[in-house]
Structures are given as C-alpha cells and as structure tokens.
C-alpha cells in the first residue's frame, strides 16, 4: 500500500484528530490551555515513533517578553525528531495557538470541529491546526507503509504566533537543539501556490500630547485629537511615496508596501466629553516588502512622523515601538523548491506557482535568521480569524499526501 492509499482509507482518522485539536481552545491572547494541547501533540509524535519533547519556556524569559496580564499563562513548544541517518534534515513548523472568537457561528460552537459539506468548521481549522493534523497523518502514513524519509525529520509545534512568536518559533530557533537544512512553515501557501517569501511589518504606537482644559474653554487647551487628526491626514503623503515602490513576485504579481493607520486608537487618561483631550494615540501597521530593509523602513517612517508633526502648530508626539518582523524571500531556484513544486503538481494535478504573502508568518525565523531554504505550504482554508473559519477536507488530505511525497522523493 502506498502512503497516498493509506491516507485515502484513513481520512476519517485525520478529521478526528483535527477535531480533537480544535476542541482545545488555545486562544491567544491570553494563551489558554497550552499545557493540554502540547501534552497531546507530544504524545502524538511519540506514538508515531518520533523522539519528542515538550519544552517549557523559562518563566524569567517569559517575564521579559510578555505583558503582566499574560505572565500567569505558561508557554510551551513541542519538538519531534525522526533520524534516518541522512546527511540533511528537513524541519516542519506549525503554531497551535488561535485568535479569539466573536459573533454567531453557523455551527454554534466555534470549537466544535463540525464537518459539513466537505468542510470542517472551527477556530484553528484553517489557521493552523489543520496543517498539524495533515503533517501527523503524513508521518503516520509513512510508518504504516514501512517507508522512511530520505532526510532526517524535525517537527516543531509552537506557541504565540498570533502575537509575536518570540516565545514560539523565535525561542525554538534561538534555544532549541535543532539543526535543519531546509524548513517548511505550513502556512502562507496553499492550493497550487507555494510560498517563497512574505512581507515584514513594523508596528508603531504614536502618542500625541496636548493640554487639558474645560470643554467650554477649548482656547485654553491643546486638543490632542485635533493634532492627531492632522498628523493622520499628513500620512496620506507618505502613502503616496510608498505606492511608487514595487516588488515583482515569481508568479508575476506586483506588490507595494502599505501602511494602515488606526487599527488601535484611543484617548488618554482623563478623557471626558466636556474636557479638551490632553492625549490621543493611534497605531501604524507598515508592511515591509521583501526587497526592503526592516530597519530602514522603520527609520524612514519615524522621520516622516517627526517632520510632519513639526509642521503642525503645537503638535508634540512620542513614538513607541510595538513589534516588528523581518520580510523574507528566496528565488525558487533551489532543488528544495523544485521538489516541493513537483509534489504539489503530482498530488493536485494542476500547475503550481510560487507566491509571496502580503502577511507574515514564521518563515522568517528560518529563512532570515537561520539562512536556510524555507517555504510555506499547508491546507489553508477560508475565513481566517473570522466567523465560520473552515478548512476543506480534500485540501487537508492532499496536503498530507504532498508532505509524504516530498519526504519520499527529496533528499541529499
């Protein structure tokens, strides 16, 4: 029996595993039930014959990274290793945390894992517990058919991707005993698209300072909201500058850097309807293209904000760094990329392309920091981070077949 045939015969088991994972609501923030899901994942890897270990992120490190309200929730990462005596090692990575839920779902319980019309519904099905289930069953298919990969296999299931990944993939890359030569982060590409890079990001908080006064005498104060509004309007000029920069992806799409203002905006302390606001703040999300430098992008944006504020009378600002992530990109010329493309074409029976994601994921930890060939591919789905998130059963099965085929055909 081939691994593909085994997977076809046991697709219901794949769905059962994914349903079990979805039913553990690992919502981040704050990071609940990480203990439960990582214990299960470590056990699944051990049952497949992999050497597995669950690592607890040291509390001292977590304290440095996490805000006070998240520190009571421990962070864990799971590692698995299947040595076959090969010279090279391939690493598979996926995160197990999910974003919070809201609204009314078609299947009532957003953590039910209900199957309906060829789809499985629930928070995490698409992003990205579906990838975890597909990989585990690809490995199981190799074990059950008595076949071994052509390379050593490393697996990491990590925390906190939905925040900043520093205690997840960031911790694994910096502290865990891994030695990969290639990496697959199991999202970013799906269907017939294989991800070979993604945008980076700079997140800033801009605080505009005014002076409080009674609402009946606004002339005695400095209205921080008015100054903030003027500064936000000034950013339209910066958007026009960014629109002139381009990056052409391997599939022929033209990308441009973007800036999103005010995902978070608020007044400062003491806000009241009859008070001139003394403080106002807003967020900036600056997407950094693969052919841009993260440090330069942040420096340029800060310089623009300071210059624009100086042109606005009595406008004083403080700029705080929230977070950032490096962009990454590799031309899909390495044999690893070609092997992945061959596996996608073989299983899906359609031409495959290489894409660059407008969002970011954990690829950059392996591509930028470890400097190894890294791609993104998984079953994906629909309605990421939204109501009625779902993954197609067919795509889950096909991704498992693609992973299995790659492990059997690529190696050095």
Secondary structure, 3 states (H helix, E strand, C coil): CCHHHHHHHCHHHHHHHHHHHHCCCCECCCCCCHHHHHHHHHHHHHHCCCEEEEEECCHHHHHHHCCHHHCCCCCEEEEEEECCCCCCEEEEEEECCECCCCCCCCCCCCCCCCEECCEEECCCHHHHHHHHHHHHHHHHHHHHCCCCCCCEEEEEEECCCCCCCCCCHHHHHHHCCCCCCEEEECCCCCCCEEEEEECEEEEEEEEEECECEECCCHHHCECHHHHHHHHHHHHHHHHHHHCCCCEECCCCCEECCEEEEEEEEEECCCCCCCEECCEEEEEEEEEECCCCCHHHHHHHHHHHHHHHHHCCCCCEEEEEEEEEECCEECCCCCHHHHHHHHHHHHHHCCCCEEEEECCCCCHHHHHHHCCCEEEECCCCCECCCCCCCEEEHHHHHHHHHHHHHHHHHCCC
